[in-house]
């Protein structure tokens, strides 16, 4: 996809170069998007949403540490039955913690992707409008540029335009 976008951009540059000077802008799309108020608020909302579950994982981790400390402190002193019970309890907690971590990670990733997809689509619209307003012939992402003058970069402008068009709620 990036290769195709580069070909289109190069084709546009070449055709514009034949007829006159191209007006080019450079955009760090990822930075522009992550710096928006909407994304920052969404990140804070995600952290708040998942805080009880991360706290639960921290508690489970503490319980595992406690079990391991009890096993270490009682090495050679515990009866085989008590030692076996502690090991079994630790294994159960370890499995429970692993399942909960995997579930949490999958849910966080799903929510994050949903938020980023929606915001990315909005950012594309904002950049198109910004390009029209400023009469840019081509807007190139920094990841596709080997070198560019800092004066060509519109990342901050794109973030500001996004925040104006889509204020965080």
Secondary structure, DSSP 8 states (H G I E B T S, - for coil): -HHHHHHHHHHHHHHHHHHS---EEEE-HHHHHHTSHHHHHHHHHHHHHHHHHHHHHHHHHHHHHHHHHHHHHTTTTS-HHHHHHHHHHHHHHHHHHHHHHHHHHHHHHHHHHHHHHHHHHHHHHHHHHHHHHHT-SEEEEGGG-S---GGGB-HHHHHHHHHHHS---
